[in-house]
Amino acid sequence: VYVGGAGGIHLRGGDLLGTFETEEELTEIVGAFLQYYREEAHYAERTHTFMERLGIERVRRVIVEDLEERKSLVKRINVALAVASDPWKERVVEAAAVA
């Protein structure tokens, strides 16, 4: 899993967060990273500047090495996702009902 890459005007290769054996572990790592980013990034901060500011070592320590913190981050993102709605899915359902 690579994080913090950027395309466009400011190119930046992603940082290797780690390699993971199972789909379950991969899903947990990605969810934990996304929640950590949601909580720690500055408003409108892109992931590449977030990674430059914090550094891969700090992010890896929180997401990969600290299992208890990772589990806590995953719980928090699951709470957020449980109440989130998908506006595109809603549009598809509405369009199908009209057709």
N, C-alpha and C positions, 0 to 999 in steps of 0.2 A: 504494500500500500504506500503510495507516494502522496504527500500533501503539500499544499502551498505553492503549486506551480502557477505560472501566469503566461498568458499569450497576449498578443496585441502589441502596443507600443513598448511596454516594459516586459521583456521576456525574462522568465525565471523558471529554471527547472525545479521540479518538485523535490522535496526531501523524503528520503526513505524512512517511513515510520517503522516498518517491519514487514516480515513475511509471516504468514499464518497458515496453519495446517488445515483448519476446518472452516466450513461456511459459517457455522455458529460463532466461532471466534472472530472471523472477519466481520460479520454483522455487528458484533458487540464492539469491536475496535472502531469501526466507522461511526456507529451511533455515539459512542463516547467522545470521539473527536468532534463530531458535529455539535454536541451539547457543550463541550468545553469551549469551542469557538463561539457559540451563542452567548455563553456566560462571560467570557474573558475578552472578546474582541471589542475594540472601540466602535462606536456607532459608524456604520458605513465602511468599516475597515475590511479590505479584501483579504482573502486567506494568505496571499503571498506576503503582504506587509505584516499580518499577524504573525506568521512564521518567522519573518526576519526580526521582529521585535522580541518574541519569546525565545526563539531558538529551538532547534529540533531536539536537543538533549532534554530541555525542560518538558516539552510536549510528550516526548517518549517516556520520560519518568512518570508523568501523570497518567497517560493513557495506557501504556504497555506494562510498565513495571509495577505500578500501584494498583493491584487487583481490586482492593476495597473501593478506591476512588473510581475506578472504571465502572464497577457495578453500580455505584451511586449515580454516576453520570448517565448510565443507560436507563436507570429507573426514572430519572428526571426527564430524559428525552421521550420516554414512553408515555409519561403523563402528558407532555405537550402534544404528542402525536395523537393521543386518544381523543383530544378535544378539537383537533384541527379538522377543517373541512377542505375538500379538494374542489376548487371552483371549476376546473376542467371536467371532472367527473360529473358534477352537477349539470353542466351544460350538455354533456352527452346524454344523460338521463332525460333532461328536458326535451332535447331534440328527438330522442327515440319515442317519447310519449306523444309528440305532435305528429310524427310520421305514420 
